[in-house]
Amino acid sequence: MSASTVWWLLAGVAVAAELTTGTFYLLMVALGLAAGALAAHAGLAASIQLVAASVIGGGATVLWHWKRSRMPQDRPVPENRDVNLDIGERVQVPAWEPDGTARVAYRGSTWSARLQPGAAAAPGLHRVAAVEGNWLVLAPASN
């Protein structure tokens, strides 16, 4: 079996492992393994093949990690509107209980609600800041 065949088989294994685990970094490793295969096709020495695989695979991994670290982080799931469409909706709070909770009408039902930490407990229009289980976490509506 030729060296290039071994490199291509290893690249295929890395891609298959990525498909089963969802680890995108394995695709970067597969790129490095493919670079090793191309170096083998070019007839370069085994040490050059290893260097090509290491530099390309390692470099792609480092670049992808750097790119991901610069992306804005998603909000936590209870506060993420992409996950829960209730976030940002408005509700009317008739009155707050002394313990900072209230019962509000929302989406055709009565929900338990609590005040977001640091917010003033005043009746009126509020927005849903988070959903924690079956509790709405409310903040005063700014508008």
N, C-alpha and C positions, 0 to 999 in steps of 0.2 A: 504494500500500500504506500502510495507516495505521500510526502510531507503535506502537500497541498490538500489532499483528500482528508488527512487527519485534521487539518485546520478547519476545513469546511464542515466536517462532522461535529467538531467541538462548537463551531458557530451555530449549527443546527440545534445541538443540545441546549445551548444557552437561550436560543429563541424559544424552544419548546418549554424550557423551565420558566421563561418570562410569561408565556401564555398561561401556564398553570398557576403561577404565583401572582402575577400582576405587578411584579417588580420591574419598573421601567429601566432601572439601572442595569439590568441584565442585557438589555438591548445595546447599551453602550459597550458592555463587555463583548457582546457578539460582534460589534463593529471592529473592535480590536482583533478578535479572532479572524474576522474576514480580512483585515489588513495583513495578518500573518499569512493567510492563504494566498493573497495576492503577491506577497513577497516571495513565497515559495514558488508560485507560477513564474515569477521573474527570474528564478534561479539563484536567488541570494542565499547566503549561508544561513544555517540554523540560528546562529546567534543574532543575525540581522532580523530574521523572522520574529524572534522573541522580542527584540527591541521594538520592532514595528508594532507588534501586537500590544505590547505594554504601553508604548507612548500613545497610540491611537485610542486604545480602550481606556487607559487611565485618564488621558486628557479629556476624552468625551465624558467620562464620568464626573470629573472635576468641573468641567464646564456646565454640565447639566445641573449639578448640585449648586453651583454658583448662581445659575439662572433661577432656579427654584427658590433660593434664599432671598432673592431680590423681588420676588413676586409678593403682592399684598396677601396677607394671611386672611383666611376666611374667619368670619365671626363664629363663636361657639354655636353649636346646633340649636340650643334653646332660643338664641337671639338671631338666627340666620333666616332671612326672608326667603332665600333660595330653598330652604328646607321646609319652612312653615309659613304659609301665606297669610297667617293671622298677624304676623309681626307688622306693626305700622298701622293696623286698622284702628279705628276710633270707637270708643265706647263712652256712654254717659254713666257717671257714678252719682247716684242720688245722695249717698251719705257713706262715710267711713265709720267703721266700728272703732272703739278705743284701742283694739289690738292691731290696727293697721290693715284690717281686711274689709272686704265689701262683697256684696252680691250684685252682679251686673247682668243685664239682659244683653246677650250677644248671640247672633246667628240663630235666633229662635229658641234660645234656651237660657236658663239662668246659670251663670258661671260664678265660681269663687274667684276672687281677685285679691291680690295684695299689692302694696305700694312698692315701687322700686326704691332701694335704699338711697337715702339722701333727698328724696322728693317730699314735698309738703302735702299733707293729707287734707285736701280741700275738695268738696264736691264739684262736679262739673265734667267737662269733656277731657278725656284721657286717651292716650294711645297705648296699644299693646307693645310693650318693650321686649317681652319674652313669654314663652309658654313653658311652664315647668309641670309636667304631668297634666293634671286637669285644672291647674291654677293659671290664671292670667296674671302676669306681672305688668303693672300699669305705671306709666309716667304721665305727668300733666302734659296735655297737648299744647304745643307752643303756638298754635294758630287756631 
